[in-house]
Amino acid sequence: MTPRRPVIVLLGATAVGKTELSIDLARAIGAEIISVDSRLLYRGMDIGTAKPSRAEMGGIAHHLIDVAEPSERWSLSGYLDMVKGTIAEMHSAGKIPLLVGGTGQYLVALVEGWQPPPKADEPGFRARLRELASTQGEAALHARLQEIDPDTAERIDERNVRRVIRALEIHHVTGAIPSKQRRKTPPDYSFLLLGLRRDRAELYDRIDERIEAMLSSGLVEEVSNLIARGADPESSALSAIGYRQIAAYLQGKYDLDTAVAKIQRLTRQFVRRQDNWFRRLEPEIYWFTPGEGTLQEIVALVRNWLSGDVERSD
């Protein structure tokens, strides 16, 4: 049976090779691409996010790229609202949505049908919590969350100050603890989940090569320009790996070699976190290793799935 409201997802770790393959896949099956990358949302953050250029897009329509300024706060609920609206518009126009990216939380939230807590945005309260973390330490801030919501505290690393503050802010504004506000309503989509993966050592080599290419392409200048235009180095947008470390270098906190080493280490850690998110979607993911013939294999699978003729063999 032909899938109702089809949504194709191409996921994988950073630097695994999603961008090039996704464009070729979209061209082969007549799809349009929707980004599932929390940093591609921001204008002016091009080099450090490996954002595809207009030339690289090859005439394939891309959605949810360059839709916000780095100064804007962006939330999971805001992304879900926008991606669902974009999918609805594409289905109404008879187009196939191809979601591409590696922001695991966004992918899992969409597939599992998360209903995020109401938006809680109180800058004054947030500023006081940041001050507490600065003066008393991350552990003190995390302990406050532990007191009111142990379940949420267990899931959030105390070093992730932004997420700890978000959880405390939800409680402050709504009066309810975040763990009691999580609801799931799976969307009325038919998902086909495709994944790309490589040997970990090979992937790490590709990551290092990408970082070097970003530096050669002007990553330092990009971050400098963003700050000059008013972007706060402590903002959510510039918390992205690469941007925060280069901003610290520009502020004289450490030299460029140290910044690069931090970017490499943090990117490896990020890859491991991506894997953890992707595991939540197993065993529904069809995995592929990029190489000669991979595109043809994926195109054949997608066409069979769209015609209603796919059975898992693994």
N, C-alpha and C positions, 0 to 999 in steps of 0.2 A: 504494500500500500504506500502510495506517495505520501511523504511526511507533511503534516499540516503545520503551517507557519514555520518553515525550516530556518534554522540558524546554525551556521557552520562556524566552528571555533578552531583557530590555529594557535596553539600555545607552546611555550617552551622557555627555557632559561635565557637570560640576557646573552647576546652575542652568539646564539646557537644558529642563526641564519633565517629567522622568521620573515624579515622584511622582504628580501628578494624573492623568496619562494611564494610568499603571500600574493605579491603582485602578479607573478606568473600564473598562480592558481586562479586569482580573480579574473584575469584575462581569459583563461581557458574555459571557465564555467559561467562567465557573464555576471560575476558578483561585484559588489562594492564593499570596500573595507571600512570597518569601524574599529578605531583604536581602543585597545584595552591596556593603556599605559598611562599611569597617573601623572607622568611628567610631560608627555606629549601634548597635554591640554594647554600648556603655557606658551604664549608668544615670546619669542626672543630666546628661548631655551632650545637651541637647535643642535649645536655641536655636542654638548655634554649628554644629550638624550639620544644621539644617533638618529635624529628625526629625518625621515626620508625627504629629499628635496623634490621640487616639482618635476624635475627631469627624471629622478629615480621612480617617481610614482607612475610614470609612463602613461599618463592619461587616465589612470584608474581613479575613480572618485574615492576620496578618503574622508572620513567623518570623525569628529571629536578630536581634532588636532587644531591647535592655535585658537582655542575658544575662550581663553582667560588670560588675564595679566598676572605676572608673578606676584603682584601685591594682593591678589584676591585669595580668599580662603576657599578651599575646595573640600567637599565632603563625600563620603561614600554614598550617602543618600542623594546628593546632587548628581553624582555620576549615574547612579541607577535610573533616576528620573530621565536624564538626558538620553541614555543609551536605549531605554525602553521606548522613548518617543521616536528616536531615530529608526529603530527596528520597525515600529508600527508604520512609519511613513514609507519605509522601503517595501514592506509587505503590501501596503495599499497600492504602491506603484508597480507591483509585480517583480520586484528586485530581490536578489538573494543577499542577505547580510553575511559577510565574512568577518567575524571578530578576530582580531589579531593582537596579541600582546603577552606580557609576562607578569602583569600585576595580579598576583594570585588571589588576593582578597577580593578584587573586583570581579574576577571570573567566578570564584566560588559563590559570591553573593548573588550574582545573576543566575547561575545554574540552579542553586539551591533555593532561590527565592527569598533571600533575606528581606526583612522589613526593618530597616534601621530605626533607632529611637528618634523621636522628634528632634529637630535642629535645636541645639543649645548654644547660643552665641552671646556671651556676656564678657566683653573685652576687659572690664575692670577686674572681674573675678579671675579671669585667665591671667592677667598681669600679676595679680597677687600670688597666684600659684607658681608662676615662673620665678618670682622673687624668692619664694620659699625654697624652691629647688636650688636656686643660686646660693642662698645664704646658709641653708641647713643641709643641703645635699639631696640627691635623687632618692635615697633610701627613705628620708623623712617624708617626702611627697608620696612615695609609694605606700608607706605605712598608713597614711591617711586613707588611701583607697582600700587597703587591707581591712581597715576598721569597718568601713561601710559596706563593702562588697568583696568578700574573700574570693568568690568565684572569678570575678573579673580580674582581680589583682593577680590571681594565679596565672592567668593567660597573658598578662602584659609584663614584659621585662621592665624592671625598675629603671633601666637606662633609657627606655623609650618615654622620655618626659612628655612629649606631645600627646601620646595616646593616654598616658595616665591623667594628664590634665583634661583631655576630652571626656574621659569617664567621670571624673569628679565634677566637671561642668554639667554633664547630663543630670547627675544627681542633684546638683545645686538648683538647676533651673526647673526640672520636672518633679523633684521630690521623690523619684523612684530610682532604685538602683539599676544600673545598665543591664545586669544579667537577667533581670526579670522583664526587660522590655524587648528581648530578642524574640522575633516571631519569623516564621517561614511560610511562604505561600508560593510554591513552585510556579513559575510562569507557564503560560499556555503556549510553549514553543516545543518544536522537535529539534533537539540538539544533536549535532554530529561533532564529536570532540576529536581533533587531530593534534598530535603532539610531535615535536621535534626534539631529539636528544643526541648528545655526542658523548664520547668518552670524556670523563672529567678532566684528565690531563690536557686533552686536546682543547676542551672548552676554556680552560684557564689560559692556555697559550693564545687563544683567539681574543680573550678578554684583555690580556696584556697588549696585544697588537692594536686592539681598538683604542685603548687608553693612549697609546703612543700616537695613533692617528689623530685622536681628538686634540692632543696637545699641539701637534704639527699644524692642525687646521685652525687653531686659534682659540682653544678653550679658555686660556687665561684672559684673553682680550674679551671674550664673550661674557665671562663672569664680571670683569671690570666694568664693562658697559652696562650690564644689568644693575650693578650697584650704583653707578653714576646716574642711572635713570630713576633711582629711588627705591630699588628692590632691597628689602631688609635681609641681610645675611642670615638672620635668625628665623626668617619666614618659612612657612611650610614648603613653598616651592623650592627655595634654595637649600632645603634640608636634603635634597636629592644627592646621592653619592656622586662625588666629583665636584659639584657646585660648592658644597659647604667646605670641602677641603681646600679648594682653590681660593675661596673667599678668605679662609684663615691664612693662607699663604700671603694674599694681598694685604692682609691686616698685620703682617709681620709676626704671626704666631709661630710659624716654622718655615723652613726653606722649601723650595719646590720639590726636591727629591723626597723629603719627608711626606709632603702632600701626596705625591704619586704613590708612594708605598702604602699610605693609608687608603687611597682609592682602590688599589689592587686588593688589599686585605678585606676591605669592606664589601667589595664586589663579590669576592668569593663567599663571604658570609651570606650575602644577599641571594646568591645562587642556591645555597642550601635551604634558605627560607622559602624560595620559590618551589623547590622540590617538595617541601612539606605541604604547601598549599595544593600542588598538583595531585599529591597522593589522595587528597580528599575526594578527587573526582575519578579515582580508579574504581572499578576496572573498565570504565566507559571510554577511556582514551585509546585511540588507535595510534600507536607510537611508530615513528619512522626515524631513520638515521639519514641526514642529508648526504646526498651523493648522486652519482649518475643514475638516472632512472627513477629517482624518488618522486619528482614532480609527476611523472606519468602514472606511477602507482597511486598517488593521492588523487589525481584527477579521475582515474578509473573508479576508485572507491567512492568518491563524491558523486559521480554520475550514476553509479549503481544505487547509492543511497537515495538520491533524488527521484529515482524511478521506482523506489520501494523494494529494491532487490539487494539487501545486505543482511548477511548473517555472520555473527562473530565466529571465528574459527579458533580463537585462543582460549 
